[in-house]
Amino acid sequence: MAGWDNPDVDLLYDVNGLAERAPTWADLTMEYVGEYGTVFAVMLLGLWTWWWVRGNSADRASAVGAVSGLIWAPLAACVALLVNIPIRNLVERPRPFLDHKGLEVLVQGKTDYSFVSDHATLTMAVAVGIFMVHRKYGLISIAVAVFAAFSRVYMGVHYPTDVIGGLALGTAVALLLAPLATWLLTPLVRAIAGSPRAGSLVWAGGTDDDPQPEGPYDAHAGGRAKAGAGRARGRAGAGRARRDRDLAA
C-alpha cells in the first residue's frame, strides 16, 4: 500500500489485511477477544495479584502498600478514559473505515472518534498499575494490553497511532498520578486492614506487632523480605539453643 505515502495508513492496511486473509473462526475469535477478552483478562490479573499479595506480603504494612497500588490500577484506567474525552473532541479523527475503503471491519457500529483508543488506554493503565506492585503479573498484563492494541488495528476500527497514543496515555496517567493516588488511598486501606471483619481483604497474615512504614511496594521484594525474616528468626533460635546447651553442660 505504498501509494498512500502514509506509514500510519500503510501499517493499518498491512495489519488489517491479516483479518481479510484469516478464516472466519479466527476473525470471530479476534472480535470477541479484542472487544471484551483483553479487558476481562487484565481485570482478572489484577484480582489474581491482589489474592497473591494478601497472602504473601511480609507484614501488614507491606500489604497495605500493595493493595493501595492495586486499587489505583482500575482507578487509573477511569481517570485515563476521562482525560481521553477532551483529547478525542479536540483531535476529531474519524474512524479509519470512514476515510479508507477496502478495510475488513470486524466490529460494526463504531461512530465515535478514533484517537485515542479507549481499549488501549484502559488495558495499559491497569497493566502499569499491576506492574508497580508485582513485576511478573505486571509484564503479563502489559503483554495483554499490547495485544489489545494490536487487535483494534486488526479489526479495522483504529489506526496504529490511535492505539500507540492509548498505550502512552494509560502509562502516563498510571505512573504520574500514582504517588498522589497511593498517598490518598493508603489511610483507607490501612483502616480496612485494621478491621477485625475486613482486615483479611488486605492481609491474610493475622496480627502484625511491628509494622513498617508503608511505601512503594514490590510484591517480589516483600516475599523475599518475608523469607529473609524467617531465616533470621531461625538463626536466632539456633543460637539460643546452643547457648542453652552450653549452660546445661
MITIKE-585552 format. One record per residue: residue in one letter; x, y, z negated of N, C-alpha, C in turn. Coordinates in steps of 0.001 Angstrom, whole numbers. Each point is the difference from the previous one (the first is absolute). Example, Ala and Ser with C-alpha at 12.3 -4.5 7.8 and 13.67 -1.06 7.14 Angstrom:
2
[A, [13190, -5690, -7800], [-890, 1190, 0], [900, 1200, 0]]
[S, [-350, 1050, 720], [820, 1190, -60], [-770, 1090, -730]]
END
This chain:
249
[M, [829, -1219, 0], [-829, 1219, 0], [860, 1265, 0]]
[A, [1154, -65, 638], [909, 1137, -12], [-608, 1239, 644]]
[G, [-1016, -199, 807], [-612, 1130, 682], [-638, 1003, -936]]
[W, [-271, -407, -1229], [-605, 935, -946], [1003, 1036, -483]]
[D, [1318, -336, 37], [1051, 895, -493], [-270, 427, -1433]]
[N, [-534, -875, -792], [-311, 295, -1395], [281, -1275, -799]]
[P, [1059, -4, -804], [337, -1234, -738], [-1129, -491, -887]]
[D, [-768, 916, -578], [-1108, -386, -872], [-1046, -790, 785]]
[V, [-336, 500, 1182], [-994, -678, 838], [580, -1289, 582]]
[D, [1262, 43, 388], [647, -1209, 525], [-71, -1137, -1010]]
[L, [371, 311, -1258], [-2, -1028, -1037], [-1419, -454, -314]]
[L, [-952, 917, 51], [-1405, -364, -201], [-427, -1058, 1010]]
[Y, [296, 213, 1268], [-386, -963, 1025], [763, -1313, -143]]
[D, [1263, 88, -399], [786, -1232, -174], [-573, -867, -1118]]
[V, [-300, 623, -1146], [-515, -766, -1143], [-1429, -453, 267]]
[N, [-834, 886, 507], [-1379, -367, 277], [-96, -1020, 1122]]
[G, [1000, -16, 870], [8, -998, 1064], [90, -1411, -537]]
[L, [557, -163, -1214], [30, -1322, -626], [-1412, -507, -249]]
[A, [-915, 911, -367], [-1386, -394, -239], [-681, -441, 1295]]
[E, [344, 659, 1099], [-611, -348, 1282], [421, -1395, 460]]
[R, [1247, -361, -342], [512, -1312, 429], [-269, -1105, -1006]]
[A, [-417, 346, -1204], [-198, -996, -1056], [-1331, -730, 192]]
[P, [-116, -1224, -525], [-1293, -711, 56], [-1037, 692, -878]]
[T, [-1239, -302, 245], [-1091, 675, -719], [83, -209, -1502]]
[W, [337, -1237, -425], [47, -268, -1441], [1081, 837, -685]]
[A, [1099, 259, 713], [1071, 812, -581], [-453, 1446, -171]]
[D, [-717, 529, 985], [-500, 1367, -109], [-1037, 130, -1117]]
[L, [-865, -1003, -130], [-990, 36, -1074], [678, -45, -1366]]
[T, [1024, -834, -111], [745, -81, -1257], [660, 1331, -320]]
[M, [655, 591, 991], [666, 1286, -217], [-1004, 1098, -337]]
[E, [-1181, -77, 603], [-1027, 1002, -283], [-385, 2, -1473]]
[Y, [-277, -1186, -557], [-437, -72, -1395], [1162, 228, -961]]
[V, [1170, -517, 358], [1165, 210, -863], [390, 1478, -12]]
[G, [29, 617, 1170], [390, 1394, 83], [-1007, 964, -591]]
[E, [-1276, -361, 65], [-1041, 895, -518], [-226, -177, -1498]]
[Y, [51, -1237, -479], [-319, -263, -1408], [1102, -765, -748]]
[G, [635, -952, 691], [895, -924, -694], [1208, 651, -626]]
[T, [614, 959, 675], [1206, 616, -546], [-304, 831, -1249]]
[V, [-1123, 695, 21], [-397, 774, -1189], [-262, -943, -1170]]
[F, [-720, -1084, 261], [-264, -986, -1049], [1303, -612, -510]]
[A, [947, -240, 895], [1255, -648, -386], [813, 861, -953]]
[V, [129, 1306, 278], [808, 838, -893], [-694, 175, -1350]]
[M, [-1330, 51, -9], [-707, 82, -1273], [192, -1282, -809]]
[L, [-36, -1139, 675], [220, -1275, -678], [1422, -81, -552]]
[L, [973, 489, 754], [1377, 23, -484], [140, 915, -1211]]
[G, [-740, 1103, -12], [14, 871, -1168], [-535, -698, -1237]]
[L, [-1104, -745, 151], [-565, -748, -1122], [959, -1097, -468]]
[W, [640, -655, 956], [960, -1050, -360], [1177, 589, -779]]
[T, [465, 1165, 424], [1101, 667, -699], [-419, 387, -1410]]
[W, [-1217, 498, -158], [-498, 335, -1344], [-11, -1242, -888]]
[W, [-482, -1116, 529], [-46, -1231, -791], [1405, -434, -406]]
[W, [948, 209, 898], [1381, -404, -286], [605, 875, -1092]]
[V, [-142, 1321, 119], [674, 882, -950], [-627, -87, -1389]]
[R, [-1301, -247, -92], [-614, -83, -1325], [490, -1222, -768]]
[G, [431, -1036, 723], [476, -1195, -673], [1499, -123, -86]]
[N, [754, 845, 731], [1447, -147, 57], [775, 1240, -416]]
[S, [-680, 1041, -429], [702, 1194, -455], [751, -297, -1290]]
[A, [1136, 680, -192], [837, -246, -1168], [-685, 423, -1288]]
[D, [-780, 1063, 50], [-687, 499, -1189], [-1210, 810, 440]]
[R, [-752, 457, -967], [-1229, 737, 323], [292, 1289, 744]]
[A, [1071, 704, -391], [324, 1273, 645], [328, -210, 1477]]
[S, [733, -1057, 312], [304, -295, 1404], [-1265, -328, 773]]
[A, [-895, -744, -631], [-1258, -342, 651], [-835, 1249, 265]]
[V, [-6, 930, -937], [-743, 1248, 177], [534, 767, 1208]]
[G, [1332, 93, 120], [576, 691, 1143], [-351, -661, 1322]]
[A, [52, -1353, 11], [-282, -732, 1233], [-1468, 122, 404]]
[V, [-900, -174, -947], [-1430, 65, 316], [-392, 1417, 414]]
[S, [618, 997, -615], [-265, 1378, 434], [374, 187, 1460]]
[G, [1144, -566, 392], [409, 87, 1389], [-948, -721, 936]]
[L, [-517, -1136, -437], [-922, -763, 850], [-1349, 694, 129]]
[I, [-444, 666, -1055], [-1245, 769, 110], [178, 1145, 989]]
[W, [1210, 566, 19], [261, 1098, 931], [-79, -461, 1455]]
[A, [326, -1261, 293], [45, -476, 1392], [-1317, 246, 746]]
[P, [-1153, -485, -473], [-1241, 293, 724], [-405, 1462, -78]]
[L, [347, 664, -1105], [-299, 1426, -85], [805, 787, 1027]]
[A, [1253, -424, 220], [821, 649, 1029], [-632, -150, 1372]]
[A, [-572, -1175, 259], [-674, -210, 1281], [-1175, 962, 157]]
[C, [-770, 184, -1065], [-1145, 922, 56], [463, 1430, 246]]
[V, [1059, 412, -705], [525, 1355, 181], [505, 182, 1433]]
[A, [719, -1000, 516], [534, 91, 1362], [-1117, 110, 1026]]
[L, [-1086, -744, -198], [-1127, 89, 926], [-654, 1377, -50]]
[L, [-55, 596, -1184], [-545, 1358, -115], [900, 1013, 694]]
[V, [1308, -180, -155], [947, 899, 671], [-138, -121, 1512]]
[N, [-347, -1189, 468], [-101, -229, 1439], [-1199, 705, 633]]
[I, [-1002, 331, -790], [-1202, 642, 565], [342, 1330, 675]]
[P, [671, 930, -694], [339, 1254, 708], [1021, -195, 1108]]
[I, [881, -1006, -133], [964, -262, 1072], [-727, -403, 1277]]
[R, [-959, -905, -128], [-765, -442, 1172], [-754, 1168, 638]]
[N, [-623, 817, -836], [-779, 1111, 535], [887, 1065, 626]]
[L, [1235, 92, -475], [927, 979, 568], [542, -477, 1349]]
[V, [394, -1266, 78], [603, -530, 1229], [-1057, -272, 1064]]
[E, [-1151, -550, -410], [-1116, -295, 914], [437, -851, 1198]]
[R, [675, -1093, -293], [467, -883, 1082], [-1053, -1068, 281]]
[P, [-514, -68, 1221], [-1015, -1015, 320], [594, -1411, -53]]
[R, [-865, -970, -143], [430, -1395, 53], [615, -293, 1363]]
[P, [1000, -873, 48], [705, -225, 1273], [-890, -524, 1119]]
[F, [-1002, -807, -330], [-845, -563, 1061], [-898, 1039, 644]]
[L, [-108, 1187, -605], [-795, 1071, 592], [774, 739, 1090]]
[D, [1319, -5, -109], [840, 730, 957], [741, -898, 979]]
[H, [70, -1307, -299], [801, -889, 839], [-834, -1227, 373]]
[K, [-70, -261, 1267], [-798, -1111, 503], [799, -1303, -33]]
[G, [-748, -1085, 7], [628, -1311, 106], [444, -611, -1308]]
[L, [-336, 609, -1129], [380, -566, -1291], [-984, -1093, -416]]
[E, [511, -1006, -670], [-820, -1075, -546], [-393, 391, -1421]]
[V, [-1186, 554, -176], [-441, 497, -1302], [-739, -1116, -727]]
[L, [554, -434, -1137], [-580, -1125, -727], [-1054, 423, -1020]]
[V, [14, 1247, -416], [-965, 497, -992], [-744, 1174, 624]]
[Q, [-1290, -125, 115], [-817, 1045, 609], [-536, 950, -1074]]
[G, [-453, 1157, 448], [-673, 929, -895], [898, 981, -711]]
[K, [1289, 70, 360], [902, 952, -631], [-129, 1346, 709]]
[T, [-583, 972, -685], [-236, 1301, 624], [723, 1137, -708]]
[D, [631, -285, -1151], [707, 1056, -717], [1368, 224, 634]]
[Y, [752, 965, -531], [1303, 319, 569], [1018, -1100, -325]]
[S, [1059, 1, 776], [946, -1116, -17], [1200, 215, -925]]
[F, [487, 1226, -138], [1219, 281, -759], [-370, 605, -1357]]
[V, [447, -625, -1125], [801, -1207, -72], [-896, -1193, -373]]
[S, [549, -1208, 104], [-783, -1205, -247], [-314, -188, -1480]]
[D, [-1280, -129, -326], [-402, -253, -1382], [502, -1359, -494]]
[H, [-74, -1022, 850], [423, -1331, -413], [1487, -20, -355]]
[A, [822, 614, 846], [1430, 45, -278], [287, 815, -1260]]
[T, [-714, 1097, -175], [190, 844, -1179], [-355, -742, -1272]]
[L, [-1168, -617, -14], [-487, -692, -1200], [908, -1166, -380]]
[T, [293, -863, 958], [765, -1202, -336], [1422, 349, -437]]
[M, [621, 1000, 621], [1364, 351, -388], [39, 687, -1361]]
[A, [-978, 819, -316], [-30, 634, -1315], [-92, -1048, -1108]]
[V, [-877, -977, 171], [-114, -1076, -995], [1290, -807, -55]]
[A, [575, -301, 1164], [1214, -809, 54], [1166, 679, -703]]
[V, [171, 1289, 209], [1092, 726, -654], [-237, 61, -1513]]
[G, [-1263, 168, -412], [-305, -40, -1427], [375, -1328, -625]]
[I, [-281, -1099, 694], [376, -1324, -493], [1522, -142, -28]]
[F, [664, 503, 1035], [1456, -118, 96], [698, 683, -1174]]
[M, [-552, 1094, -487], [625, 713, -1123], [-85, -794, -1296]]
[V, [-870, -1003, -38], [-157, -828, -1190], [689, -1347, 158]]
[H, [-144, -612, 1161], [543, -1348, 223], [573, -55, 1418]]
[R, [1316, -165, 118], [666, 87, 1297], [-478, -1089, 968]]
[K, [-71, -1250, -440], [-357, -1101, 896], [-1412, 164, 538]]
[Y, [-972, 160, -890], [-1384, 157, 447], [-173, 1304, 784]]
[G, [798, 1014, -350], [-68, 1254, 733], [473, -137, 1433]]
[L, [1079, -745, 212], [491, -215, 1367], [-1010, -783, 833]]
[I, [-642, -996, -632], [-1037, -742, 716], [-1143, 947, 370]]
[S, [-381, 876, -914], [-1083, 954, 265], [373, 969, 1109]]
[I, [1249, 454, 11], [447, 909, 1061], [-54, -706, 1355]]
[A, [383, -1280, 23], [-96, -769, 1245], [-1448, -79, 476]]
[V, [-935, -176, -937], [-1427, -26, 366], [-427, 1353, 567]]
[A, [479, 1090, -616], [-357, 1337, 482], [536, 243, 1406]]
[V, [1221, -437, 265], [565, 160, 1342], [-795, -827, 1009]]
[F, [-405, -1201, -399], [-834, -818, 889], [-1349, 674, 243]]
[A, [-558, 626, -1042], [-1260, 725, 176], [160, 1108, 1037]]
[A, [1137, 710, -72], [257, 1064, 975], [102, -573, 1407]]
[F, [732, -1100, 151], [123, -639, 1317], [-1369, -424, 535]]
[S, [-823, -556, -876], [-1299, -512, 443], [-906, 1103, 523]]
[R, [130, 1218, -538], [-855, 1099, 456], [339, 401, 1433]]
[V, [1302, -80, 335], [401, 275, 1381], [-407, -1163, 898]]
[Y, [182, -1212, -491], [-386, -1200, 753], [-1476, 45, 367]]
[M, [-833, 483, -918], [-1445, 38, 238], [-424, 1168, 872]]
[G, [931, 891, 335], [-312, 1095, 909], [-696, 1183, -632]]
[V, [51, 122, -1338], [-727, 1083, -670], [918, 1096, -524]]
[H, [1326, -191, 131], [950, 1015, -446], [1226, 20, 906]]
[Y, [593, 1175, 124], [1313, 133, 610], [1068, -464, -999]]
[P, [1182, -390, 473], [1084, -343, -929], [342, 1128, -970]]
[T, [-9, 1240, 471], [316, 1106, -909], [-1088, 206, -1056]]
[D, [-1213, -421, 278], [-1059, 74, -1012], [348, -870, -1201]]
[V, [439, -1223, 286], [269, -932, -1100], [1329, 333, -676]]
[I, [970, 491, 766], [1260, 435, -620], [-276, 1154, -967]]
[G, [-841, 933, 434], [-382, 1096, -886], [-721, -498, -1239]]
[G, [-859, -1025, 158], [-699, -565, -1157], [950, -658, -979]]
[L, [968, -756, 515], [989, -631, -882], [803, 1056, -762]]
[A, [362, 1078, 696], [767, 1068, -643], [-832, 737, -1049]]
[L, [-1264, 274, 327], [-866, 712, -941], [-234, -828, -1259]]
[G, [-309, -1289, 168], [-213, -854, -1168], [1229, -91, -880]]
[T, [1177, -114, 624], [1248, -63, -759], [248, 1290, -759]]
[A, [-173, 1129, 670], [278, 1289, -621], [-896, 255, -1214]]
[V, [-1286, -255, 157], [-920, 243, -1115], [314, -918, -1176]]
[A, [215, -1284, 277], [267, -955, -1082], [1272, 340, -748]]
[L, [1052, 416, 704], [1288, 293, -646], [12, 1366, -677]]
[L, [-444, 1017, 708], [149, 1364, -513], [-891, 279, -1202]]
[L, [-1179, -588, -33], [-923, 263, -1106], [85, -1047, -1108]]
[A, [852, -1007, 169], [100, -1068, -1003], [410, 511, -1388]]
[P, [1010, 879, -130], [370, 464, -1350], [-1159, 677, -734]]
[L, [-714, 882, 696], [-1137, 683, -630], [-1109, -988, -324]]
[A, [-287, -893, 921], [-1096, -957, -192], [278, -924, -1186]]
[T, [1207, -552, -66], [311, -914, -1100], [46, 740, -1333]]
[W, [433, 1254, 27], [3, 806, -1235], [-1434, 186, -515]]
[L, [-932, 184, 915], [-1395, 173, -393], [-656, -1328, -386]]
[L, [375, -1083, 669], [-637, -1292, -227], [546, -734, -1222]]
[T, [1263, 249, -352], [634, -768, -1078], [-736, 112, -1334]]
[P, [-440, 1184, -452], [-733, 41, -1274], [-1275, -842, 17]]
[L, [-703, 11, 1115], [-1221, -804, 104], [325, -1484, -72]]
[V, [992, -427, 758], [368, -1412, 12], [552, -413, -1357]]
[R, [758, 883, -670], [521, -309, -1334], [-1145, -198, -994]]
[A, [-1046, 823, 122], [-1154, -160, -879], [-705, -1328, 245]]
[I, [-123, -376, 1268], [-605, -1299, 322], [846, -1136, -547]]
[A, [1320, 137, 124], [909, -1051, -483], [-109, -189, -1505]]
[G, [-306, 1076, -722], [-123, -93, -1450], [-1363, -451, -478]]
[S, [-945, -189, 934], [-1340, -422, -374], [-43, -1501, -281]]
[P, [-619, -425, -1109], [-78, -1438, -281], [-765, -777, 1063]]
[R, [-986, 633, 618], [-823, -704, 984], [577, 62, 1411]]
[A, [511, 1164, 393], [444, 189, 1381], [1512, -38, 162]]
[G, [728, -154, -1078], [1454, 56, 82], [617, -1023, 920]]
[S, [-628, -1178, 106], [555, -1053, 853], [-82, 347, 1480]]
[L, [-788, 1023, 369], [-24, 444, 1384], [1323, 643, 411]]
[V, [730, 481, -998], [1281, 662, 258], [1173, -912, -311]]
[W, [-63, -686, -1146], [1122, -851, -408], [-539, -1237, -705]]
[A, [437, -1159, 453], [-468, -1257, -569], [964, -556, -1030]]
[G, [955, 829, -454], [1042, -494, -900], [-297, 151, -1466]]
[G, [-1194, 427, -382], [-331, 136, -1420], [476, 1331, -548]]
[T, [380, 11, -1274], [431, 1230, -652], [1435, 305, 361]]
[D, [358, 1257, -79], [1350, 474, 291], [386, 992, -1075]]
[D, [871, -424, -917], [329, 836, -1150], [1097, 1004, 299]]
[D, [703, -143, 1130], [1099, 902, 298], [-86, 460, 1445]]
[P, [-1034, 792, 328], [-184, 404, 1395], [1082, 959, 452]]
[Q, [290, -49, 1309], [942, 932, 602], [-790, 1068, 741]]
[P, [595, 1184, 215], [-720, 1054, 718], [-367, -449, 1405]]
[E, [-1211, 407, 419], [-426, -343, 1344], [749, 834, 1014]]
[G, [197, -553, 1166], [655, 721, 1079], [-171, -777, 1282]]
[P, [679, 437, 1075], [-61, -762, 1249], [400, -1442, -241]]
[Y, [-768, -916, 543], [149, -1412, -370], [157, -861, 1224]]
[D, [990, -872, -50], [175, -1037, 1007], [-267, -1325, -696]]
[A, [-1005, -732, 466], [-397, -1226, -690], [1129, -1012, -43]]
[H, [843, -39, 1041], [1125, -924, -21], [952, 367, -1125]]
[A, [268, 1303, -165], [879, 432, -1071], [-615, -316, -1349]]
[G, [-1335, 174, -99], [-676, -322, -1249], [132, -1467, -336]]
[G, [-138, -859, 1021], [140, -1424, -223], [1404, -357, -431]]
[R, [1030, 630, 623], [1371, -275, -393], [256, 464, -1418]]
[A, [-571, 1165, -363], [187, 495, -1362], [-614, -950, -1008]]
[K, [-1173, -550, 361], [-664, -940, -892], [849, -1251, -200]]
[A, [566, -523, 1100], [846, -1177, -101], [1265, 314, -784]]
[G, [587, 1199, 232], [1201, 378, -722], [-250, 130, -1481]]
[A, [-1156, 567, -364], [-333, 122, -1417], [-142, -1373, -642]]
[G, [-591, -940, 756], [-135, -1355, -536], [1343, -643, -234]]
[R, [955, 183, 950], [1330, -569, -190], [709, 636, -1189]]
[A, [-180, 1319, -158], [638, 683, -1124], [-532, -522, -1324]]
[R, [-1336, -215, -75], [-557, -533, -1241], [528, -1405, -259]]
[G, [170, -768, 1096], [529, -1351, -161], [1416, 16, -536]]
[R, [847, 912, 518], [1379, 80, -492], [32, 445, -1448]]
[A, [-881, 960, -348], [-37, 469, -1391], [-420, -1126, -930]]
[G, [-995, -781, 423], [-446, -1119, -826], [1092, -1040, -162]]
[A, [752, -277, 1065], [1090, -964, -110], [1079, 502, -947]]
[G, [289, 1299, 34], [1003, 557, -904], [-421, -135, -1449]]
[R, [-1285, 248, -287], [-477, -140, -1380], [86, -1453, -457]]
[A, [-303, -925, 905], [73, -1428, -361], [1432, -403, -358]]
[R, [985, 499, 786], [1383, -335, -323], [415, 562, -1341]]
[R, [-423, 1253, -300], [338, 586, -1300], [-611, -791, -1145]]
[D, [-1242, -470, 199], [-651, -790, -1052], [772, -1290, -249]]
[R, [485, -654, 1076], [762, -1238, -184], [1322, 266, -725]]
[D, [638, 1118, 313], [1255, 337, -675], [-213, 226, -1488]]
[L, [-1094, 689, -337], [-286, 246, -1411], [-316, -1298, -729]]
[A, [-748, -881, 678], [-346, -1289, -634], [1249, -825, -250]]
[A, [1000, 63, 917], [1230, -760, -192], [790, 565, -1172]]
END
